[in-house]
């Protein structure tokens, strides 16, 4: 099976991992953790970075650090992964769910202001699939109503908004380092902020809220969310190549765009907006109503050929687990249509120019076969010998 994504680990990962083993520093006390935090903070342009076990943990820690509590409301997109809403609901906070744009998949920011109430305490911005949210209007709204901003940049390593790095906006931001991200630590996440007190609180929450003066006396409950030195070593090696990875993803995305652009009844991702060029965390494809096949059929057909795909996010307002959470919804029809008609395709770093040079006649082998088979299925054709 050709997976949807596969990490590229042929840089200094092995060297740094061997250094951890040779020195015995494999726990969270090892030097690579602080190095990864410092280098990630510098890369994003933040004052503080706190490495944790995964992106979901980063979100939950951010919500707790901001002291959001039962009865508060946070405006967020419905079209996103469940981690975002889960972090709020587990804290007793009510998500106010906004529908998404059809072209960028990001939250419809024009509806944010109308849903602000006295209970609204924050806006959770989630950049989806490859393009960032238009941040300037969101920042203006947050300033006007004195709202906190949580920026979920889990999919946006190396992306910028008007030249400023994603992950540098608002009060607190998070990244994920799952293997399908632009850089990975296997499992891992990070919280970033410019606020000294927020950073200190996150560091405490990450480490069971140990008391610096009397270690085993606790005034508050936290988590054990510490990233290991082994994970951080991989992260340091990955971050060294972030510009290369971003350039490669954009090359792959543009290759898909060129090869699939003449197929009717599908919508390809937006290449760029006035504030950003697509970073192609994934390559999302949306079938139009006129297309004879549906997304599930195409994913099944590709699966029989050993080609991995994924469905789109299932909207938060339809999640069974949130039926009793009291979520308020603005719209939702776009998110529902995208889930019904969308799929993401093979998108990883091993694709190279030699494959692309053989792609024109649908005769390529190897890593581009997923893309070529997709083109064939979408055209309703079958070609022997692929």
Secondary structure as UniProt FT lines:
FT   HELIX           13..23
FT   TURN            28..29
FT   HELIX           31..44
FT   STRAND          48..52
FT   HELIX           55..65
FT   TURN            66..67
FT   TURN            70..71
FT   STRAND          73..77
FT   HELIX           82..89
FT   TURN            90..92
FT   STRAND          94..98
FT   TURN            102..104
FT   HELIX           109..111
FT   HELIX           113..115
FT   TURN            118..119
FT   STRAND          120..126
FT   TURN            129..130
FT   HELIX           135..145
FT   STRAND          148..152
FT   TURN            154..155
FT   TURN            157..158
FT   STRAND          160..161
FT   TURN            162..163
FT   STRAND          164..165
FT   TURN            166..167
FT   STRAND          172..176
FT   TURN            179..180
FT   STRAND          189..193
FT   HELIX           196..206
FT   TURN            208..209
FT   TURN            215..216
FT   HELIX           229..239
FT   TURN            240..241
FT   HELIX           242..260
FT   TURN            261..262
FT   TURN            264..265
FT   STRAND          266..268
FT   STRAND          272..273
FT   TURN            274..275
FT   STRAND          276..277
FT   STRAND          283..287
FT   TURN            289..290
FT   HELIX           295..304
FT   TURN            305..306
FT   STRAND          310..311
FT   HELIX           316..318
FT   HELIX           320..322
FT   TURN            323..326
FT   STRAND          328..330
FT   HELIX           333..341
FT   STRAND          342..345
FT   TURN            349..350
FT   HELIX           353..357
FT   TURN            358..362
FT   HELIX           366..368
FT   HELIX           369..379
FT   TURN            384..385
//
